[in-house]
Amino acid sequence: MGARVRVLHVITRLIVGGAQENTLLTVGGLDRTRYDVTLATGPTVGPEGSLESRIPSDAGFVRIPELCRDPHPVHDPVALARLYGLMRRGRYQIVHTHTTKAGLLGRLAARWARVPVVVHTPHGHAFHDYLSQAGSRALVWTERAAARWTDRIVCLTEAERDDHLRHHIAPAGKFTVIHSGVDLERFGAARPADLAARGALGLSETGPLVGCVARLVPVKGVDCLLEAWSAVRSAVPDATVVFVGDGPLRPTLEAAAKAEGLGRSAAFLGVRDDVADLLPLFDVVVLPSRNEGMGRAAVEALAAGRPVIGSRISGIQNVIQDGETGVLVPPGDPGALARAIVRCLRERAVRDGMAARARDAARAYGVDAMLSQLDELYRHALAGAAPP
């Protein structure tokens, strides 16, 4: 057996989120007989919770204190220098960057360090709904420049790839679609919860539950869901919406729920490490995002046999089959969202039909498939061949 391929993965922080889950599954799952894997990350800060306890023990780990998510005139050059030094010392054959900030600094450092293969996974994009109009335009130009230093760009869905092509980020030949892997067995094996489980969480033991598993930030559209909830309650008085996750919007959402007099019909469970066990509680899961690379929470809900109501945007529209495994609604439209939720709660046969098809739809998103496709991509890139 020859020497293992040295691979460095770079991401800004390991909060509870889809990009971080994907990165950790990749770092942990790459074949150790073939790959020597290192993970570099900045400090994990923020109310969303941390996944650092899941860093694989057999992977190298490097903390770069200056690698922060937001632009910083002092920290960014220092982080760039540290990444460059790490890549020169480590003699990595592949550098794989994740998300926008780590992608920009990591790819520039990799170019200066003359790393043979540079791979980037955007995990969606920030071309809209994150920055100002001027900021979005600047980001597009920056991504076009960074793409020149990149051998392969991995998109999670066909829609995400098409968004990058529409903005002329890079030629089509640089893009590869590899779905973000989900532990289908874990989410498919959870048993339906009983009334005691609802009570233990402080939830009503009667009436339908609508779940939303997301970071509580504006781009996830959680404010739109809460705005829609009064209309849902008018039609289905005993329904409860359950937010699973945390973030800077939580105090605002809780205050709005109190002002609307929603009481126990709006519950906030915070960050949980038992999402697979919570999903069977919900009659339907809602993902009202304004921008999403794939919508990992949607895949997890489908794997658990739950129908999903999601925004008709980017990657979500590739995950949810409208009318088959869930319902797609316009983003940022509380009225349309409320009508879709009410229909799913009132029409049991429709909901059950979607649930019956959900698990089959999730099978395309397994971890093994993701790792196999990444391995093939790495092999082809190292050989200088076209993307598989």
Backbone torsions as a table, in degrees:
resi	resn	phi	psi	omega
1	MET	NA	132.9	-179.0
2	GLY	-77.8	179.8	178.8
3	ALA	-64.5	145.6	179.6
4	ARG	-72.3	149.9	177.4
5	VAL	-76.0	127.9	-179.0
6	ARG	-88.4	121.0	-175.6
7	VAL	-123.6	132.2	175.6
8	LEU	-114.9	123.8	173.1
9	HIS	-101.9	137.9	-177.0
10	VAL	-128.7	128.9	175.9
11	ILE	-147.5	151.6	-174.2
12	THR	-71.3	-41.3	-176.0
13	ARG	-155.7	158.0	-177.2
14	LEU	-111.4	56.4	173.6
15	ILE	-74.9	172.1	174.5
16	VAL	-72.2	109.4	-177.3
17	GLY	-172.2	163.6	-175.2
18	GLY	-64.5	-43.4	179.9
19	ALA	-61.8	-38.7	-178.9
20	GLN	-71.0	-41.1	176.0
21	GLU	-58.5	-46.8	-179.6
22	ASN	-59.5	-46.0	-177.9
23	THR	-62.8	-44.6	-179.1
24	LEU	-66.5	-38.5	177.3
25	LEU	-64.3	-37.4	178.2
26	THR	-68.2	-49.0	-179.9
27	VAL	-59.8	-40.8	-178.5
28	GLY	-78.0	-26.4	-171.4
29	GLY	-97.7	-15.7	179.5
30	LEU	-60.5	138.0	-175.6
31	ASP	-58.6	115.1	-177.2
32	ARG	-70.9	-16.9	174.7
33	THR	-75.0	-16.6	-178.7
34	ARG	-112.9	-31.5	-172.4
35	TYR	-122.7	136.8	170.9
36	ASP	-104.7	110.5	-166.7
37	VAL	-109.9	135.8	174.2
38	THR	-127.1	143.8	177.4
39	LEU	-117.1	128.5	175.1
40	ALA	-116.4	132.6	-178.6
41	THR	-148.7	156.4	172.7
42	GLY	-84.0	-171.1	179.4
43	PRO	-69.7	140.9	178.0
44	THR	-90.6	103.2	-178.5
45	VAL	-127.2	156.3	178.7
46	GLY	120.2	160.1	-176.2
47	PRO	-78.0	-3.1	-175.1
48	GLU	-70.9	-12.9	-177.9
49	GLY	97.0	164.5	-173.8
50	SER	-118.6	145.2	173.9
51	LEU	-111.0	12.4	-174.2
52	GLU	-62.4	-25.8	178.6
53	SER	-65.1	-14.6	-178.0
54	ARG	-98.2	8.6	175.5
55	ILE	-63.5	124.1	-176.5
56	PRO	-60.1	138.4	-177.9
57	SER	-70.7	-21.7	-178.5
58	ASP	-95.6	12.7	175.8
59	ALA	-110.2	145.5	173.2
60	GLY	-69.2	150.5	-179.7
61	PHE	-137.8	130.8	-179.8
62	VAL	-129.5	125.7	175.3
63	ARG	-93.9	129.3	175.0
64	ILE	-115.9	97.8	-171.2
65	PRO	-58.1	-29.6	-176.5
66	GLU	-85.6	-4.7	-178.1
67	LEU	-81.7	84.5	-177.6
68	CYS	-105.4	161.4	-173.9
69	ARG	-70.4	-42.6	-176.4
70	ASP	-86.9	149.5	178.2
71	PRO	-58.3	140.8	-179.2
72	HIS	-147.1	124.1	-173.7
73	PRO	-65.6	-23.5	-179.8
74	VAL	-99.4	-48.2	-175.5
75	HIS	-66.9	-37.4	-174.8
76	ASP	-61.6	-47.1	177.3
77	PRO	-62.4	-36.2	178.7
78	VAL	-66.3	-44.2	178.3
79	ALA	-61.0	-42.0	178.1
80	LEU	-60.0	-44.1	179.5
81	ALA	-64.5	-40.4	179.6
82	ARG	-66.3	-40.7	178.1
83	LEU	-63.6	-43.5	177.9
84	TYR	-58.9	-47.2	179.5
85	GLY	-62.1	-41.4	178.3
86	LEU	-60.8	-44.1	-177.7
87	MET	-69.2	-35.2	177.6
88	ARG	-68.4	-44.5	-179.6
89	ARG	-68.1	-40.7	-174.4
90	GLY	-77.4	-16.5	179.6
91	ARG	50.3	49.3	-178.1
92	TYR	-74.0	140.4	175.0
93	GLN	-86.6	-24.9	178.4
94	ILE	-134.0	131.8	167.4
95	VAL	-114.9	125.5	-178.1
96	HIS	-120.2	110.9	-177.9
97	THR	-99.5	154.5	-176.4
98	HIS	-132.9	135.0	178.3
99	THR	70.1	170.6	-166.0
100	THR	-63.9	-57.8	-172.9
101	LYS	-65.0	-49.4	177.8
102	ALA	-61.8	-33.0	179.0
103	GLY	-66.0	-40.4	-179.2
104	LEU	-70.0	-52.4	-178.9
105	LEU	-68.4	-42.5	-176.8
106	GLY	-65.6	-39.6	-179.1
107	ARG	-72.6	-35.7	176.4
108	LEU	-65.0	-44.1	178.4
109	ALA	-62.3	-40.1	-179.5
110	ALA	-64.7	-37.0	178.0
111	ARG	-65.4	-46.4	179.7
112	TRP	-63.7	-34.9	-179.1
113	ALA	-83.0	-1.7	178.4
114	ARG	58.6	44.5	174.7
115	VAL	-68.7	132.0	-174.8
116	PRO	-60.2	-41.3	-175.8
117	VAL	-129.7	127.2	178.5
118	VAL	-120.4	123.2	-179.6
119	VAL	-119.8	140.4	178.7
120	HIS	-132.1	132.7	172.2
121	THR	-114.0	109.9	-178.6
122	PRO	-68.4	-26.8	-173.7
123	HIS	57.3	52.5	-173.4
124	GLY	96.7	-156.9	176.9
125	HIS	-157.5	165.8	179.5
126	ALA	-115.3	32.2	-178.4
127	PHE	-72.3	-14.8	173.6
128	HIS	-153.9	157.6	175.4
129	ASP	69.9	5.6	174.1
130	TYR	-114.2	-45.0	-172.0
131	LEU	-116.6	174.1	171.7
132	SER	-67.7	169.5	179.5
133	GLN	-59.6	-43.4	178.1
134	ALA	-65.2	-40.4	178.5
135	GLY	-63.3	-39.3	178.8
136	SER	-64.6	-42.4	178.5
137	ARG	-62.9	-42.1	179.2
138	ALA	-62.7	-39.1	-179.9
139	LEU	-64.7	-41.1	178.7
140	VAL	-59.1	-45.6	179.3
141	TRP	-64.3	-39.1	179.2
142	THR	-65.8	-41.9	179.4
143	GLU	-65.7	-35.3	176.7
144	ARG	-62.4	-41.3	178.7
145	ALA	-65.9	-45.1	-178.3
146	ALA	-65.1	-30.1	-179.9
147	ALA	-63.3	-25.2	178.8
148	ARG	-69.0	-22.6	179.4
149	TRP	-95.9	9.4	-170.5
150	THR	-117.0	132.4	178.5
151	ASP	-83.4	-39.2	-179.3
152	ARG	-139.8	138.9	173.4
153	ILE	-116.2	120.9	-176.3
154	VAL	-98.6	118.1	174.5
155	CYS	-102.8	148.1	-175.7
156	LEU	-81.1	-24.7	179.9
157	THR	-143.0	165.8	177.0
158	GLU	-64.0	-37.0	-179.5
159	ALA	-65.3	-38.9	177.6
160	GLU	-64.0	-43.3	176.8
161	ARG	-60.0	-44.3	-179.0
162	ASP	-63.0	-35.4	176.5
163	ASP	-62.1	-41.9	179.4
164	HIS	-66.8	-38.7	178.3
165	LEU	-67.4	-37.3	-179.9
166	ARG	-63.9	-31.9	178.2
167	HIS	-91.6	7.3	176.1
168	HIS	56.3	43.3	-179.5
169	ILE	-69.8	-40.2	-178.9
170	ALA	-162.2	164.5	175.4
171	PRO	-62.5	152.9	-176.6
172	ALA	-57.2	-31.9	-176.8
173	GLY	-66.4	-16.2	178.8
174	LYS	-83.0	-12.8	-172.8
175	PHE	-96.9	141.0	173.1
176	THR	-133.5	136.8	177.6
177	VAL	-98.2	118.2	174.7
178	ILE	-132.6	114.8	-178.8
179	HIS	-62.6	142.8	175.8
180	SER	-66.5	127.3	-174.6
181	GLY	-75.6	140.6	177.9
182	VAL	-124.7	141.1	177.7
183	ASP	-73.3	87.3	-173.6
184	LEU	-64.5	-35.4	-179.8
185	GLU	-63.9	-42.7	-179.0
186	ARG	-61.8	-45.5	-177.0
187	PHE	-80.2	-25.1	179.0
188	GLY	-83.2	-17.8	-175.5
189	ALA	-89.8	-11.0	-177.9
190	ALA	-63.1	136.7	-178.9
191	ARG	-87.5	149.6	175.8
192	PRO	-55.6	133.5	-176.1
193	ALA	-79.7	149.9	177.6
194	ASP	-95.7	178.8	-177.0
195	LEU	-62.3	-32.3	-179.3
196	ALA	-61.9	-36.3	179.5
197	ALA	-64.9	-38.3	177.8
198	ARG	-64.9	-44.9	-179.7
199	GLY	-62.9	-37.4	-179.2
200	ALA	-64.7	-25.3	178.6
201	LEU	-91.0	2.0	-178.0
202	GLY	77.9	18.1	-179.0
203	LEU	-96.7	153.9	176.0
204	SER	-59.1	139.7	-179.0
205	GLU	-85.4	0.3	177.0
206	THR	-130.4	160.4	176.8
207	GLY	87.3	156.6	-178.4
208	PRO	-71.7	151.5	177.3
209	LEU	-116.3	134.7	175.7
210	VAL	-113.7	120.0	-175.9
211	GLY	-101.1	147.8	173.8
212	CYS	-137.2	109.5	-179.8
213	VAL	-102.7	106.4	-173.6
214	ALA	-165.8	156.6	167.0
215	ARG	-67.4	140.6	-177.6
216	LEU	-88.7	77.4	179.2
217	VAL	-133.9	156.8	-173.8
218	PRO	-56.2	-38.6	-174.8
219	VAL	-64.9	-19.8	178.9
220	LYS	-81.5	-5.9	175.6
221	GLY	69.5	19.0	-177.5
222	VAL	-66.5	-28.2	176.1
223	ASP	-66.3	-34.8	177.7
224	CYS	-65.6	-40.1	178.3
225	LEU	-64.0	-43.8	179.4
226	LEU	-65.2	-37.6	177.5
227	GLU	-63.9	-32.9	180.0
228	ALA	-76.9	-15.4	-166.9
229	TRP	-69.4	-32.6	178.7
230	SER	-60.2	-41.1	178.4
231	ALA	-66.8	-38.0	177.4
232	VAL	-63.6	-44.4	-179.2
233	ARG	-64.6	-32.4	177.5
234	SER	-64.8	-35.0	-178.8
235	ALA	-88.3	-33.5	-178.7
236	VAL	-129.9	83.3	-169.0
237	PRO	-59.9	-27.1	-176.7
238	ASP	-96.5	12.5	-179.9
239	ALA	-79.7	150.9	178.0
240	THR	-131.1	135.1	173.5
241	VAL	-100.1	134.6	-175.1
242	VAL	-121.6	116.2	176.7
243	PHE	-93.7	122.4	177.7
244	VAL	-112.5	111.4	-176.8
245	GLY	139.2	175.3	-178.7
246	ASP	-143.7	172.0	-179.1
247	GLY	161.5	177.1	-174.9
248	PRO	-64.3	-19.7	179.9
249	LEU	-81.8	-8.1	-173.1
250	ARG	-57.7	-48.4	179.6
251	PRO	-59.0	-38.5	179.3
252	THR	-65.3	-42.9	-179.8
253	LEU	-66.3	-42.9	179.9
254	GLU	-64.7	-39.0	177.7
255	ALA	-65.8	-40.1	179.0
256	ALA	-65.9	-40.1	178.3
257	ALA	-62.4	-40.1	178.5
258	LYS	-67.1	-42.4	-179.7
259	ALA	-64.1	-32.9	179.7
260	GLU	-81.8	-4.7	-179.6
261	GLY	69.3	31.9	-176.9
262	LEU	-76.9	-21.6	176.7
263	GLY	55.4	-134.1	-177.4
264	ARG	-75.8	-2.5	179.8
265	SER	-78.2	-4.8	173.2
266	ALA	-129.9	113.1	-175.7
267	ALA	-115.6	142.5	179.6
268	PHE	-122.2	109.5	-175.6
269	LEU	-92.2	-11.4	-178.9
270	GLY	73.8	-166.4	179.7
271	VAL	-70.6	132.4	-179.7
272	ARG	-130.5	146.5	174.8
273	ASP	-104.3	11.5	-179.7
274	ASP	-122.4	38.6	-178.0
275	VAL	-58.7	-37.3	179.7
276	ALA	-60.2	-32.5	178.8
277	ASP	-82.4	-24.0	-180.0
278	LEU	-79.1	-34.7	-173.3
279	LEU	-56.3	-39.7	178.1
280	PRO	-62.1	-16.0	176.3
281	LEU	-67.0	-29.1	-168.2
282	PHE	-88.9	137.7	174.1
283	ASP	-74.1	-32.3	177.2
284	VAL	-152.1	150.5	178.1
285	VAL	-113.3	139.4	-177.5
286	VAL	-118.0	133.6	175.7
287	LEU	-128.4	88.3	-171.6
288	PRO	-91.3	32.2	-171.9
289	SER	-60.5	153.0	173.3
290	ARG	-93.2	-20.3	179.4
291	ASN	-154.7	134.9	-175.8
292	GLU	-158.7	133.7	177.1
293	GLY	-70.3	-45.9	178.0
294	MET	-138.9	-46.2	-174.4
295	GLY	95.3	64.8	-177.2
296	ARG	-57.4	-38.2	-179.8
297	ALA	-61.2	-32.1	177.9
298	ALA	-67.3	-42.1	178.9
299	VAL	-64.0	-42.6	179.6
300	GLU	-62.0	-39.9	178.8
301	ALA	-65.8	-42.9	177.6
302	LEU	-61.4	-41.8	179.4
303	ALA	-62.3	-29.4	177.6
304	ALA	-85.4	2.6	178.4
305	GLY	78.7	28.5	179.8
306	ARG	-107.8	134.0	172.3
307	PRO	-69.0	150.6	-174.4
308	VAL	-125.8	131.5	170.1
309	ILE	-102.4	120.6	-176.1
310	GLY	-137.4	167.9	178.6
311	SER	-75.3	144.1	177.5
312	ARG	-81.5	74.8	-177.6
313	ILE	-138.2	158.5	170.0
314	SER	18.3	-123.1	-171.9
315	GLY	-67.8	-26.8	-176.3
316	ILE	-59.6	-36.7	-177.8
317	GLN	-69.6	-15.9	172.9
318	ASN	-84.1	-25.4	-176.7
319	VAL	-85.8	-44.8	-177.0
320	ILE	-94.5	126.4	174.9
321	GLN	-91.0	107.7	-173.5
322	ASP	-58.1	122.4	-179.4
323	GLY	84.5	-9.7	-178.6
324	GLU	-109.2	-53.8	179.1
325	THR	-114.6	-1.5	179.7
326	GLY	176.0	-160.4	-178.0
327	VAL	-134.4	136.5	175.9
328	LEU	-105.3	134.7	-179.2
329	VAL	-130.0	159.0	177.8
330	PRO	-62.4	140.9	178.5
331	PRO	-67.3	145.0	176.1
332	GLY	69.1	24.7	-179.2
333	ASP	-119.5	90.5	-177.2
334	PRO	-59.8	-35.5	-180.0
335	GLY	-63.8	-48.2	178.9
336	ALA	-64.1	-38.4	179.1
337	LEU	-64.5	-44.6	179.3
338	ALA	-61.8	-43.0	-179.1
339	ARG	-63.5	-40.3	179.6
340	ALA	-65.7	-41.6	179.4
341	ILE	-64.5	-46.0	-179.0
342	VAL	-60.3	-43.5	-179.8
343	ARG	-61.5	-45.2	-179.2
344	CYS	-64.6	-36.0	-179.4
345	LEU	-74.7	-34.9	-177.7
346	ARG	-80.0	-34.9	-173.3
347	GLU	-102.0	88.7	-175.6
348	ARG	-59.6	-39.8	-178.0
349	ALA	-63.9	-40.8	178.5
350	VAL	-63.9	-46.1	-179.4
351	ARG	-62.7	-44.1	-179.0
352	ASP	-66.3	-35.5	177.9
353	GLY	-64.3	-42.3	177.0
354	MET	-63.5	-43.4	-179.9
355	ALA	-61.6	-37.1	-178.6
356	ALA	-66.3	-29.4	-179.3
357	ARG	-92.7	-10.4	-171.7
358	ALA	-63.4	-47.6	-174.8
359	ARG	-62.9	-38.9	177.9
360	ASP	-61.8	-39.6	-179.1
361	ALA	-66.2	-27.8	-176.8
362	ALA	-78.5	-13.8	-172.8
363	ARG	-63.8	-21.4	-179.8
364	ALA	-74.9	-3.9	-171.8
365	TYR	-116.1	30.8	-179.2
366	GLY	-75.3	156.5	-179.9
367	VAL	-65.6	-42.4	-177.8
368	ASP	-60.4	-40.5	179.0
369	ALA	-63.8	-42.2	179.1
370	MET	-61.6	-47.7	-177.6
371	LEU	-65.0	-38.7	178.8
372	SER	-63.8	-41.9	-179.9
373	GLN	-70.3	-36.4	176.3
374	LEU	-65.7	-41.4	178.0
375	ASP	-59.8	-43.4	179.1
376	GLU	-64.7	-41.5	178.7
377	LEU	-61.9	-45.5	179.3
378	TYR	-60.1	-44.5	-178.5
379	ARG	-60.7	-47.0	-179.1
380	HIS	-64.9	-41.0	-178.7
381	ALA	-64.8	-41.9	179.3
382	LEU	-65.6	-32.2	179.5
383	ALA	-81.9	-6.9	180.0
384	GLY	76.7	19.5	-178.3
385	ALA	-90.9	173.9	176.7
386	ALA	-68.8	156.4	178.2
387	PRO	-58.4	142.3	178.5
388	PRO	-66.2	NA	NA
